[in-house]
């Protein structure tokens, strides 16, 4: 007879399992009351489990609880409560210098990260899940931890370069977070040659005494082969990039022509001069726009978005793949799409002069640029023109031949609306940082010809403001209808970041308004007030670093701080962002007159999907950065010894980051290369100060440098200051 009578989860266990056993919660309570660890046999006695099948089920549950970090299994085979053993669960975050940190899972109980020394890091990879206990403090006063148990291994393969020395084969990982070479037995080379870039599956995880062991699973190619940087980034960052057989089966036979049956019952806007406006190289067109002036003032704005949710059904292989990818990834010259090309560039894309299904956001905007009303409908449209930012920009500058006559009135109306929306943007205090984006220009062999700035014209800004309006309308819609969905949340800056910003501004005789919680308007006001100062770029950089990172969340807490909106969501790019597709599904559910209670997703589902999509967004950013760093190093390889001018873009205790003028490449001047003095780092003023000379190096200072070293494997460019930049300040 099993003593489950007091288990509060007994009924739930009974519905889930044919032969129920004690719930995890009850096992933990029994252990807590016991006051010390218990073996499997002892727990069988405490829980009165005498049936052999039930005993085996309990054993499996205890092992699972140990794997999940709820219990610890000690060397004697007894199970104890983690909290009672004063152990902490967390993720390993590796530092490139060999040491690392444990980021606790429970930030309430353990708000600070714990340091892992280089010796402790021998047995784990970055992102492994571990149990640790605090062992003391390091020389900087930070809590130091020792690993007790590795709960979860999260590195199953590495990408890197194969080396051979004295018959020993090693893969040196490309990732900066993996500082352990992987041993490859000779019989596991699978025809790979030293010097090649390979992927190795881990067949033995690292330990305190032994390095990890692997086997070559794929040869990517030669070290400097064109496109190799993308192949490395895809695999190093675990980016899904191949379509599964199930996805290929689902898209087989798909036509790029919308069927007549699918058009029926939809709001028909094929007679309106809707147009797409994108970059010259764009191939997937998410959005089309149209505006008209209203007789009593204000505007009607229609934003039509590709109706991906009609074709990508929840639970399908396409949906599973899109969720896994989370978003399209845009590398220089190449895209890893969220959806197969037949959909992203074909059936879903709002291609010109073609009928397409769309989700329509139909809005009324008043003369103050405020959203007064909106509605969402399933529609069918026919894009009248595929326009580029350059064409529309030229037209607005007076070139009447830049765009077709038929769409010119609508473009003029869109421009008039834009002027009002820009004024409204300034009125609500949206923060406008002035940053320079760049793009890489390749030759026919995929070698870099140049790195050039991307200039935004009014056409970019017209589309941006129209998309912002549609995103706000969508957020308000699901908020009002109480539909589970994802908001794009950009929270207020953390108090500690505001304190650091205030200290910095105080040194410059400046201050930011808003008391302890500055609003977006306070940031915008300070930006405007300092725009003409010689140190304006320094101020902007420090302000930008004080802001939080935007995430996807099922709760609209705080809205979007940077844009100054109370509620904001991503609605306008379902071809390339999974959160937008989820939002479309919520809106479609309502359009089909279904109750919010019957929507297929719950708040908990959206929490999981929001965390996942926030991760895939960061993953894509990291991969893109990896590729850009590789390409910039490749571009600078033949420029060692050449002189350049640039600006200091970062100041740290170990040196200065300098971005070169005209070529837009960043490198490091290490503090040891500042050989005319000893320098002290001032984090508040973001400067290095010479102890003897008084020479200062600050953010955005102009300097002249020499390219000293380029290391593609490390993605690092080293500069040295020219003599003219090291002279004492007068």
C-alpha positions as CSV (number, residue, x, y, z in Angstrom):
1,X,0.0,0.0,0.0
2,X,1.5,3.3,-1.1
3,X,1.2,6.3,1.3
4,X,0.1,8.9,-1.2
5,X,-2.8,10.2,0.8
6,X,-1.1,13.4,1.9
7,X,0.4,14.1,-1.5
8,X,-1.5,17.2,-2.8
9,X,-0.6,16.2,-6.4
10,X,-1.8,12.6,-6.1
11,X,-4.9,13.2,-8.3
12,X,-2.9,14.9,-11.0
13,X,-0.3,12.0,-10.9
14,X,-3.2,9.5,-11.2
15,X,-4.6,11.1,-14.3
16,X,-1.1,11.3,-16.0
17,X,0.2,7.8,-15.2
18,X,-1.3,4.3,-15.2
19,X,0.8,3.4,-12.1
20,X,1.2,6.7,-10.3
21,X,4.0,7.4,-7.8
22,X,4.8,10.2,-5.4
23,X,5.0,13.6,-7.1
24,X,8.2,15.5,-7.2
25,X,6.8,18.1,-4.8
26,X,5.9,15.4,-2.3
27,X,9.3,13.7,-2.5
28,X,11.0,17.0,-1.8
29,X,8.7,17.6,1.2
30,X,9.5,14.1,2.6
31,X,13.2,14.7,2.3
32,X,12.8,18.1,3.9
33,X,11.0,16.6,6.9
34,X,13.7,13.9,7.1
35,X,16.3,16.5,7.4
36,X,19.1,14.6,5.7
37,X,19.7,12.8,2.4
38,X,18.0,9.4,1.8
39,X,18.8,6.5,-0.5
40,X,16.3,5.0,-3.0
41,X,15.6,2.1,-0.5
42,X,15.1,4.5,2.3
43,X,12.7,6.6,0.3
44,X,10.8,3.5,-0.7
45,X,10.3,2.9,3.0
46,X,9.3,6.5,3.8
47,X,6.8,6.5,0.9
48,X,5.6,2.9,1.6
49,X,6.4,1.8,-1.9
50,X,6.7,-2.0,-1.8
51,X,5.7,-2.9,-5.4
52,X,8.8,-3.6,-7.6
53,X,7.3,-1.8,-10.6
54,X,6.6,1.2,-8.4
55,X,10.1,1.1,-6.9
56,X,11.6,1.2,-10.3
57,X,9.4,4.1,-11.3
58,X,10.5,6.0,-8.2
59,X,14.1,5.3,-9.0
60,X,13.7,6.8,-12.5
61,X,11.9,9.8,-11.0
62,X,14.7,10.4,-8.5
63,X,17.3,10.2,-11.3
64,X,15.3,12.7,-13.4
65,X,15.0,15.1,-10.4
66,X,18.8,14.8,-10.0
67,X,19.3,15.6,-13.7
68,X,17.0,18.6,-13.5
69,X,18.8,20.0,-10.5
70,X,16.0,19.5,-8.0
71,X,18.0,16.9,-6.0
72,X,21.7,16.0,-5.7
73,X,22.8,12.3,-5.8
74,X,25.9,12.0,-3.6
75,X,28.7,9.5,-4.0
76,X,26.9,7.1,-1.6
77,X,23.8,7.1,-3.9
78,X,21.7,9.1,-1.5
79,X,19.5,12.0,-2.7
80,X,19.4,15.3,-1.0
81,X,17.7,18.7,-1.4
82,X,19.8,21.3,-3.3
83,X,18.8,24.2,-1.0
84,X,19.5,22.3,2.1
85,X,23.0,21.4,0.8
86,X,23.5,25.1,0.0
87,X,24.1,24.4,-3.6
88,X,23.2,26.8,-6.5
89,X,22.0,25.9,-10.0
90,X,23.2,27.9,-12.9
91,X,24.6,28.2,-16.4
92,X,28.3,28.5,-17.2
93,X,29.3,31.6,-19.0
94,X,32.9,31.3,-20.3
95,X,35.3,34.2,-20.6
96,X,37.8,34.2,-23.4
97,X,40.7,34.5,-20.9
98,X,40.0,31.0,-19.5
99,X,38.0,31.7,-16.4
100,X,34.2,31.9,-16.3
101,X,31.1,32.6,-14.3
102,X,28.0,30.8,-13.1
103,X,24.8,32.7,-13.7
104,X,22.4,31.5,-11.0
105,X,18.9,30.4,-12.2
106,X,17.3,31.8,-9.1
107,X,18.3,35.5,-9.2
108,X,16.1,36.3,-6.2
109,X,18.1,34.1,-3.9
110,X,21.4,34.6,-5.7
111,X,21.4,37.9,-7.6
112,X,25.2,38.0,-8.3
113,X,27.1,35.8,-10.7
114,X,29.7,33.5,-9.3
115,X,33.3,33.3,-10.5
116,X,34.8,30.0,-11.8
117,X,38.5,29.9,-11.9
118,X,40.4,28.4,-14.9
119,X,40.9,25.1,-13.1
120,X,37.1,24.7,-12.5
121,X,36.5,25.6,-16.2
122,X,38.5,22.6,-17.4
123,X,35.6,20.3,-16.9
124,X,32.8,22.3,-18.6
125,X,31.9,24.1,-21.7
126,X,30.2,27.4,-22.1
127,X,26.4,27.2,-21.4
128,X,26.6,23.9,-19.5
129,X,24.2,23.7,-16.6
130,X,25.9,23.0,-13.2
131,X,25.5,22.8,-9.5
132,X,28.0,24.7,-7.5
133,X,28.7,25.9,-4.0
134,X,30.4,29.1,-2.9
135,X,34.0,28.4,-1.9
136,X,35.2,31.8,-1.0
137,X,36.2,35.1,-2.7
138,X,38.7,35.9,-5.4
139,X,41.2,38.8,-5.3
140,X,38.6,41.3,-6.4
141,X,36.2,40.3,-3.7
142,X,33.8,38.4,-5.9
143,X,32.2,35.2,-4.7
144,X,34.0,32.2,-6.2
145,X,32.3,28.8,-6.8
146,X,33.3,25.2,-7.2
147,X,31.4,22.8,-9.5
148,X,29.8,19.9,-7.6
149,X,27.8,18.4,-10.5
150,X,27.3,19.0,-14.2
151,X,23.6,18.7,-14.7
152,X,23.4,19.3,-18.4
153,X,25.9,19.2,-21.2
154,X,25.1,21.8,-23.9
155,X,28.0,21.5,-26.3
156,X,27.7,18.4,-28.6
157,X,29.9,19.7,-31.4
158,X,32.5,22.3,-32.2
159,X,33.7,24.0,-35.4
160,X,37.3,24.9,-35.8
161,X,40.6,24.3,-37.6
162,X,42.3,20.9,-37.5
163,X,46.0,20.9,-36.5
164,X,48.5,18.1,-36.2
165,X,51.7,18.0,-34.2
166,X,53.8,14.9,-33.6
167,X,50.9,12.7,-34.6
168,X,48.5,14.4,-32.2
169,X,45.4,15.8,-33.9
170,X,43.5,18.7,-32.3
171,X,40.6,20.9,-33.4
172,X,41.1,24.5,-32.2
173,X,37.5,25.8,-31.8
174,X,36.6,29.0,-33.7
175,X,34.2,30.1,-30.9
176,X,35.8,32.6,-28.4
177,X,33.7,31.0,-25.6
178,X,35.4,27.6,-26.1
179,X,39.0,27.6,-24.9
180,X,39.7,23.9,-24.9
181,X,41.2,22.2,-27.9
182,X,39.4,19.0,-28.9
183,X,41.5,15.8,-29.2
184,X,40.8,13.8,-32.4
185,X,41.9,10.1,-32.4
186,X,43.6,9.2,-35.8
187,X,40.8,6.8,-36.6
188,X,38.2,9.6,-36.1
189,X,39.6,12.0,-38.7
190,X,37.2,10.8,-41.5
191,X,39.7,12.0,-44.2
192,X,40.0,15.5,-42.8
193,X,43.4,17.1,-43.5
194,X,45.4,19.4,-41.1
195,X,44.6,23.1,-41.9
196,X,41.0,22.5,-42.9
197,X,38.0,23.9,-41.2
198,X,36.0,21.0,-39.7
199,X,33.1,20.2,-37.5
200,X,33.8,17.7,-34.7
201,X,31.1,15.8,-32.7
202,X,32.0,15.5,-29.0
203,X,32.3,11.9,-28.0
204,X,33.8,12.5,-24.6
205,X,33.1,15.6,-22.6
206,X,35.9,17.4,-20.8
207,X,37.0,16.6,-17.2
208,X,39.5,18.0,-14.8
209,X,42.2,15.8,-16.1
210,X,41.4,15.3,-19.8
211,X,40.5,17.5,-22.7
212,X,37.3,16.7,-24.7
213,X,37.5,14.1,-27.4
214,X,35.8,14.3,-30.7
215,X,35.4,12.8,-34.2
216,X,35.2,14.7,-37.5
217,X,31.7,14.8,-38.8
218,X,32.1,17.3,-41.6
219,X,34.8,19.0,-43.5
220,X,33.7,22.5,-44.3
221,X,36.7,23.4,-46.5
222,X,39.9,25.3,-46.7
223,X,40.6,28.0,-44.2
224,X,40.2,31.1,-46.4
225,X,37.7,29.7,-48.9
226,X,35.0,32.3,-50.0
227,X,31.9,32.0,-47.9
228,X,33.7,30.0,-45.2
229,X,33.0,32.6,-42.6
230,X,29.2,32.0,-43.0
231,X,29.6,28.2,-42.8
232,X,31.6,28.6,-39.6
233,X,29.0,31.0,-38.0
234,X,26.1,28.8,-38.9
235,X,27.6,25.8,-37.1
236,X,29.3,27.6,-34.3
237,X,26.1,29.3,-33.3
238,X,23.9,26.3,-33.9
239,X,21.8,28.1,-36.5
240,X,19.3,25.8,-38.3
241,X,20.0,26.2,-42.0
242,X,18.9,23.0,-43.7
243,X,15.3,22.0,-44.5
244,X,14.1,18.8,-43.0
245,X,12.5,16.1,-45.3
246,X,9.2,16.9,-43.7
247,X,9.4,20.5,-44.7
248,X,10.4,19.6,-48.2
249,X,7.5,17.3,-48.4
250,X,5.0,20.0,-47.3
251,X,6.2,22.6,-49.8
252,X,6.4,20.1,-52.7
253,X,4.0,21.2,-55.4
254,X,3.2,24.6,-53.9
255,X,2.4,27.1,-56.6
256,X,3.3,30.8,-56.5
257,X,-0.2,31.7,-57.7
258,X,-2.9,32.4,-55.2
259,X,-5.9,30.2,-55.8
260,X,-9.3,31.7,-56.4
261,X,-10.8,29.8,-53.6
262,X,-8.4,31.4,-51.1
263,X,-9.4,34.9,-52.3
264,X,-13.1,34.4,-51.5
265,X,-14.6,36.2,-48.5
266,X,-11.6,38.5,-48.1
267,X,-11.6,42.3,-48.0
268,X,-10.6,43.3,-51.6
269,X,-8.2,46.2,-51.9
270,X,-6.8,45.2,-55.4
271,X,-8.0,48.5,-56.8
272,X,-6.0,50.6,-54.4
273,X,-2.5,51.8,-55.4
274,X,-0.7,49.8,-52.7
275,X,3.1,49.7,-53.3
276,X,6.1,48.1,-51.6
277,X,9.2,50.2,-50.8
278,X,12.4,48.2,-50.0
279,X,16.1,48.1,-50.7
280,X,17.5,47.3,-54.1
281,X,18.5,43.8,-53.1
282,X,15.4,42.8,-51.3
283,X,13.6,39.7,-52.5
284,X,11.0,39.1,-49.9
285,X,8.3,41.8,-49.6
286,X,6.5,41.7,-46.2
287,X,4.6,45.0,-46.4
288,X,2.8,47.3,-48.8
289,X,1.4,50.8,-47.9
290,X,-1.2,53.3,-49.1
291,X,-2.4,56.6,-47.7
292,X,-5.2,59.0,-48.5
293,X,-6.2,62.3,-47.0
294,X,-9.6,62.4,-45.2
295,X,-12.1,65.1,-46.0
296,X,-12.3,66.3,-42.5
297,X,-8.6,66.2,-41.8
298,X,-6.2,63.5,-41.0
299,X,-5.4,60.4,-43.0
300,X,-6.4,56.9,-43.7
301,X,-3.3,54.6,-43.7
302,X,-3.4,51.1,-44.9
303,X,-0.6,48.7,-44.1
304,X,-1.0,45.4,-45.8
305,X,1.2,42.6,-44.6
306,X,1.9,39.2,-46.2
307,X,-0.6,36.7,-44.8
308,X,1.9,34.0,-43.8
309,X,-0.4,32.6,-41.2
310,X,-2.8,31.4,-44.0
311,X,-0.1,29.1,-45.4
312,X,2.0,28.1,-42.3
313,X,-0.4,26.2,-40.1
314,X,0.2,25.6,-36.4
315,X,1.7,22.2,-35.8
316,X,2.9,21.7,-39.4
317,X,6.5,20.9,-40.2
318,X,6.8,24.4,-41.7
319,X,5.7,25.9,-38.4
320,X,8.0,23.7,-36.3
321,X,10.9,24.8,-38.6
322,X,10.0,28.4,-38.5
323,X,9.7,28.3,-34.7
324,X,13.1,26.6,-34.4
325,X,14.7,29.3,-36.6
326,X,12.9,32.1,-34.9
327,X,13.9,34.6,-37.6
328,X,15.7,35.0,-40.8
329,X,19.4,35.7,-40.5
330,X,20.9,38.3,-42.8
331,X,24.6,37.9,-43.6
332,X,26.5,40.1,-46.0
333,X,25.4,38.8,-49.4
334,X,23.4,35.8,-48.1
335,X,20.2,35.1,-46.2
336,X,19.3,32.1,-44.1
337,X,15.5,32.5,-44.4
338,X,12.9,31.5,-41.7
339,X,10.7,30.1,-44.5
340,X,11.5,28.2,-47.7
341,X,12.1,30.4,-50.8
342,X,8.8,29.2,-52.5
343,X,7.0,31.0,-49.6
344,X,9.4,33.8,-48.5
345,X,10.1,35.0,-52.1
346,X,7.1,33.5,-53.8
347,X,3.6,32.8,-52.6
348,X,3.8,34.9,-49.5
349,X,5.9,37.8,-50.8
350,X,3.9,40.9,-52.0
351,X,5.4,40.8,-55.4
352,X,4.4,43.5,-57.9
353,X,1.4,43.1,-60.3
354,X,0.3,39.9,-58.6
355,X,-2.6,39.0,-56.4
356,X,-1.6,38.2,-52.9
357,X,-3.3,37.3,-49.6
358,X,-2.6,39.8,-46.9
359,X,-3.5,40.8,-43.3
360,X,-4.7,44.5,-43.5
361,X,-4.3,47.1,-40.8
362,X,-6.6,49.9,-41.8
363,X,-6.0,53.0,-39.6
364,X,-7.2,56.5,-39.1
365,X,-4.6,59.1,-38.0
366,X,-5.5,62.6,-36.9
367,X,-3.8,65.8,-37.8
368,X,-1.6,65.5,-34.6
369,X,-0.3,62.2,-35.8
370,X,-2.2,60.1,-33.3
371,X,-3.9,56.8,-34.0
372,X,-7.6,57.4,-33.6
373,X,-9.0,54.1,-34.9
374,X,-7.9,50.9,-36.5
375,X,-9.3,47.6,-37.7
376,X,-7.8,44.3,-38.9
377,X,-9.2,42.3,-41.8
378,X,-8.1,39.4,-43.9
379,X,-7.5,40.8,-47.4
380,X,-6.5,40.3,-50.9
381,X,-4.3,42.9,-52.7
382,X,-2.4,43.6,-55.9
383,X,0.8,45.6,-55.5
384,X,0.9,48.4,-58.2
385,X,4.7,48.8,-58.0
386,X,7.9,47.4,-56.5
387,X,9.7,50.6,-55.5
388,X,13.1,51.1,-53.9
389,X,14.1,53.6,-51.3
390,X,16.4,55.2,-53.8
391,X,13.6,55.7,-56.4
392,X,11.2,57.2,-53.8
393,X,13.9,59.4,-52.4
394,X,14.7,60.7,-55.8
395,X,11.0,61.4,-56.5
396,X,10.7,63.3,-53.2
397,X,13.7,65.4,-54.3
398,X,11.9,66.4,-57.5
399,X,12.7,63.7,-60.0
400,X,9.2,63.0,-61.4
401,X,10.4,60.2,-63.6
402,X,11.7,58.1,-60.7
403,X,8.5,56.3,-60.0
404,X,5.3,55.4,-62.1
405,X,2.8,58.2,-62.6
406,X,-0.1,56.0,-61.2
407,X,1.4,55.8,-57.7
408,X,2.8,59.4,-57.4
409,X,-0.3,60.9,-55.6
410,X,-0.2,58.1,-53.0
411,X,3.5,58.7,-52.4
412,X,3.0,62.4,-52.0
413,X,0.2,61.7,-49.5
414,X,2.5,59.2,-47.6
415,X,5.2,61.9,-47.4
416,X,2.7,64.4,-46.0
417,X,1.6,61.9,-43.4
418,X,5.2,61.1,-42.6
419,X,5.9,64.7,-41.7
420,X,3.1,64.7,-39.2
421,X,4.1,61.3,-37.7
422,X,7.7,62.6,-37.3
423,X,6.4,65.6,-35.3
424,X,4.3,63.2,-33.2
425,X,7.4,61.1,-32.6
426,X,9.3,64.1,-31.3
427,X,6.4,65.1,-29.2
428,X,6.1,61.8,-27.4
429,X,9.9,61.8,-26.8
430,X,11.1,58.8,-28.9
431,X,14.8,58.5,-28.6
432,X,16.7,59.1,-31.9
433,X,20.3,58.0,-31.7
434,X,22.4,58.9,-34.7
435,X,24.4,55.8,-35.7
436,X,26.2,54.8,-38.9
437,X,25.3,51.4,-40.5
438,X,27.6,49.9,-43.0
439,X,27.4,47.3,-45.7
440,X,30.1,45.2,-47.4
441,X,30.6,45.4,-51.2
442,X,32.0,42.1,-52.7
443,X,33.6,41.4,-56.1
444,X,32.7,38.5,-58.2
445,X,35.0,36.2,-56.1
446,X,33.3,37.2,-52.9
447,X,36.3,39.2,-51.8
448,X,35.6,42.6,-50.2
449,X,36.0,45.6,-52.4
450,X,34.9,48.2,-49.8
451,X,33.0,48.8,-46.6
452,X,30.6,51.6,-47.1
453,X,28.0,53.5,-45.0
454,X,24.3,53.1,-45.6
455,X,22.6,56.4,-46.0
456,X,18.9,56.6,-44.9
457,X,16.7,59.0,-46.9
458,X,13.1,60.1,-46.3
459,X,11.7,56.9,-48.0
460,X,13.3,54.8,-45.3
461,X,11.7,57.0,-42.7
462,X,8.3,57.0,-44.4
463,X,8.2,53.2,-44.2
464,X,9.5,53.1,-40.7
465,X,6.8,55.4,-39.4
466,X,4.1,53.5,-41.2
467,X,5.3,50.2,-39.7
468,X,5.5,51.8,-36.2
469,X,1.8,52.8,-36.5
470,X,0.7,49.3,-37.6
471,X,2.8,47.7,-34.8
472,X,1.2,50.0,-32.2
473,X,-2.3,49.3,-33.6
474,X,-1.7,45.5,-33.4
475,X,-0.4,45.7,-29.8
476,X,-3.5,47.7,-28.8
477,X,-5.7,45.2,-30.6
478,X,-4.5,42.1,-28.8
479,X,-4.3,44.0,-25.6
480,X,-7.9,45.0,-25.9
481,X,-9.1,41.6,-27.0
482,X,-7.0,39.8,-24.3
483,X,-5.5,37.5,-26.8
484,X,-2.3,35.7,-25.8
485,X,0.5,37.1,-27.9
486,X,4.0,38.6,-27.8
487,X,4.8,42.2,-27.2
488,X,8.1,43.9,-28.1
489,X,9.1,45.1,-24.6
490,X,11.9,47.7,-24.1
491,X,12.0,48.3,-20.4
492,X,13.1,51.4,-18.6
493,X,16.9,51.6,-17.8
494,X,18.0,49.9,-14.6
495,X,18.5,52.2,-11.6
496,X,22.2,51.3,-11.5
497,X,22.6,52.3,-15.2
498,X,20.9,55.6,-14.5
499,X,23.2,56.3,-11.6
500,X,26.2,55.6,-13.8
501,X,24.8,57.9,-16.5
502,X,24.2,60.7,-13.9
503,X,27.8,60.4,-12.6
504,X,29.1,60.6,-16.1
505,X,27.0,63.7,-17.0
506,X,27.9,65.3,-13.7
507,X,31.5,65.3,-14.7
508,X,30.6,67.2,-17.8
509,X,28.4,69.7,-16.0
510,X,25.2,68.1,-17.4
511,X,22.2,66.4,-16.0
512,X,19.2,64.4,-17.2
513,X,15.7,65.3,-16.0
514,X,13.0,62.9,-14.7
515,X,14.3,62.3,-11.2
516,X,15.1,58.7,-10.4
517,X,13.1,57.4,-13.4
518,X,13.9,59.5,-16.5
519,X,11.3,59.2,-19.3
520,X,12.1,58.9,-23.0
521,X,11.4,62.6,-23.3
522,X,14.2,63.3,-20.8
523,X,16.7,61.4,-22.9
524,X,15.5,63.1,-26.1
525,X,15.8,66.5,-24.5
526,X,19.3,65.9,-23.4
527,X,20.3,64.6,-26.9
528,X,18.9,67.7,-28.5
529,X,20.6,70.0,-26.0
530,X,24.0,68.4,-26.5
531,X,23.9,67.8,-30.3
532,X,26.2,70.7,-31.2
533,X,28.7,70.0,-28.4
534,X,32.2,68.7,-29.5
535,X,31.6,65.7,-27.1
536,X,28.1,65.0,-28.4
537,X,29.1,61.5,-29.7
538,X,30.6,60.6,-26.3
539,X,27.4,61.6,-24.6
540,X,25.2,59.7,-27.0
541,X,27.4,56.6,-26.7
542,X,27.1,56.6,-22.9
543,X,23.4,57.2,-23.0
544,X,22.9,54.3,-25.5
545,X,24.8,52.0,-23.2
546,X,22.5,52.8,-20.3
547,X,19.4,51.5,-22.0
548,X,18.0,48.0,-21.6
549,X,17.9,45.3,-24.2
550,X,14.5,44.8,-26.0
551,X,12.9,41.3,-25.6
552,X,9.7,39.5,-26.6
553,X,7.2,39.0,-23.7
554,X,3.6,37.9,-23.3
555,X,3.2,40.9,-20.9
556,X,3.2,44.5,-22.1
557,X,4.9,45.7,-18.9
558,X,6.4,49.2,-19.5
559,X,5.8,49.2,-23.3
560,X,8.7,50.3,-25.5
561,X,10.9,52.9,-23.7
562,X,13.0,53.9,-26.7
563,X,10.1,54.5,-29.0
564,X,7.9,56.1,-26.3
565,X,4.9,53.7,-26.8
566,X,2.8,52.3,-24.0
567,X,2.3,49.1,-25.9
568,X,4.2,47.8,-28.9
569,X,4.4,44.5,-30.9
570,X,5.9,43.2,-34.0
571,X,3.3,42.7,-36.7
572,X,4.9,43.8,-40.0
573,X,7.4,41.0,-40.9
574,X,5.9,37.5,-40.6
575,X,8.0,36.3,-43.4
576,X,11.2,36.8,-41.4
577,X,10.1,36.9,-37.7
578,X,8.2,34.2,-35.8
579,X,6.8,36.6,-33.2
580,X,5.0,38.5,-36.1
581,X,3.6,35.2,-37.3
582,X,2.2,34.4,-33.8
583,X,0.6,37.9,-33.6
584,X,-1.0,37.3,-37.0
585,X,-2.5,34.0,-35.7
586,X,-4.0,35.8,-32.7
587,X,-5.5,38.5,-34.9
588,X,-6.8,36.0,-37.5
589,X,-8.4,34.1,-34.6
590,X,-10.4,37.2,-33.8
591,X,-11.1,38.0,-37.4
592,X,-12.8,34.7,-37.7
593,X,-15.1,35.6,-34.8
594,X,-13.6,33.1,-32.4
595,X,-13.4,33.6,-28.7
596,X,-10.1,34.4,-27.0
597,X,-10.7,31.5,-24.7
598,X,-10.5,29.1,-27.6
599,X,-7.2,30.4,-29.0
600,X,-4.6,27.6,-29.4
601,X,-1.9,29.4,-27.4
602,X,-1.9,30.2,-23.6
603,X,0.1,32.8,-21.7
604,X,2.5,30.1,-20.7
605,X,3.0,29.1,-24.3
606,X,3.8,32.7,-25.2
607,X,6.2,33.0,-22.3
608,X,8.2,30.0,-23.6
609,X,8.0,31.3,-27.2
610,X,9.0,34.8,-26.2
611,X,12.1,33.5,-24.4
612,X,13.0,31.3,-27.4
613,X,12.5,34.2,-30.0
614,X,14.6,36.5,-27.8
615,X,17.3,33.9,-27.8
616,X,17.2,33.3,-31.6
617,X,17.4,37.1,-32.2
618,X,20.5,37.3,-30.0
619,X,21.9,34.2,-31.8
620,X,21.4,35.8,-35.2
621,X,23.0,39.0,-34.0
622,X,26.0,37.1,-32.7
623,X,26.4,35.1,-35.9
624,X,26.2,38.2,-38.0
625,X,28.8,39.9,-35.9
626,X,31.1,36.9,-36.2
627,X,30.8,37.0,-40.0
628,X,31.4,40.8,-40.1
629,X,34.4,40.5,-37.9
630,X,35.9,37.8,-40.1
631,X,35.3,39.8,-43.3
632,X,36.8,43.0,-41.8
633,X,39.9,41.1,-40.7
634,X,40.2,39.6,-44.2
635,X,39.8,43.1,-45.7
636,X,42.6,44.5,-43.5
637,X,45.0,41.6,-43.9
638,X,47.0,43.2,-46.7
639,X,47.0,46.6,-44.9
640,X,49.4,45.8,-42.1
641,X,51.8,48.7,-41.7
642,X,49.5,51.3,-43.3
643,X,48.4,54.5,-41.6
644,X,44.8,55.5,-40.9
645,X,42.9,58.1,-39.0
646,X,40.0,57.2,-36.8
647,X,37.9,57.8,-33.6
648,X,38.0,56.1,-30.2
649,X,34.8,54.1,-29.9
650,X,35.6,52.3,-26.6
651,X,37.8,52.8,-23.6
652,X,38.6,50.0,-21.3
653,X,41.3,49.2,-18.7
654,X,43.2,47.2,-21.3
655,X,43.2,49.7,-24.1
656,X,41.3,51.8,-26.7
657,X,39.0,50.6,-29.5
658,X,39.4,52.7,-32.6
659,X,37.1,52.8,-35.6
660,X,38.9,53.9,-38.8
661,X,37.5,56.7,-40.9
662,X,36.3,55.8,-44.4
663,X,36.8,52.0,-44.1
664,X,34.6,51.6,-40.9
665,X,36.8,48.9,-39.3
666,X,37.4,48.7,-35.6
667,X,40.6,47.5,-33.8
668,X,42.3,47.6,-30.5
669,X,45.2,49.8,-29.3
670,X,46.3,47.8,-26.3
671,X,47.3,49.7,-23.2
672,X,50.8,48.2,-23.4
673,X,51.2,49.9,-26.8
674,X,50.8,53.3,-25.1
675,X,54.5,53.3,-24.3
676,X,55.0,57.0,-23.3
677,X,53.4,56.7,-19.8
678,X,51.4,54.5,-17.4
679,X,47.7,55.0,-17.9
680,X,44.8,54.8,-15.4
681,X,41.3,53.9,-16.5
682,X,38.5,56.2,-15.3
683,X,35.2,54.3,-15.9
684,X,33.0,57.4,-15.1
685,X,34.6,59.6,-17.7
686,X,35.4,56.7,-20.0
687,X,39.0,57.7,-20.4
688,X,42.6,56.6,-20.0
689,X,44.7,59.2,-18.1
690,X,48.5,59.3,-18.2
691,X,49.9,59.5,-14.7
692,X,53.0,61.4,-15.7
693,X,52.0,63.3,-18.9
694,X,48.4,64.0,-18.1
695,X,47.6,62.8,-21.7
696,X,43.9,61.7,-22.0
697,X,42.3,59.3,-24.4
698,X,38.5,59.6,-24.4
699,X,35.5,58.3,-26.3
700,X,35.3,59.9,-29.8
701,X,38.8,61.5,-29.7
702,X,40.5,61.6,-33.1
703,X,43.6,59.5,-33.3
704,X,46.1,58.4,-36.0
705,X,47.0,54.7,-36.0
706,X,49.1,52.1,-37.8
707,X,47.7,48.6,-38.5
708,X,50.1,46.4,-36.4
709,X,48.5,42.9,-36.6
710,X,45.5,41.1,-38.1
711,X,44.4,37.7,-36.8
712,X,41.5,36.2,-38.6
713,X,41.2,33.2,-36.3
714,X,40.9,35.5,-33.2
715,X,38.8,38.1,-35.2
716,X,41.2,40.7,-33.9
717,X,42.9,43.7,-35.4
718,X,45.6,45.5,-33.4
719,X,46.6,49.1,-33.9
720,X,49.4,51.2,-32.7
721,X,49.1,55.0,-32.3
722,X,51.2,57.1,-34.5
723,X,53.6,59.4,-32.8
724,X,51.4,62.4,-33.5
725,X,48.6,60.9,-31.4
726,X,50.8,60.3,-28.4
727,X,52.1,63.8,-27.9
728,X,51.3,65.5,-24.6
729,X,48.2,67.6,-24.6
730,X,48.8,71.3,-24.4
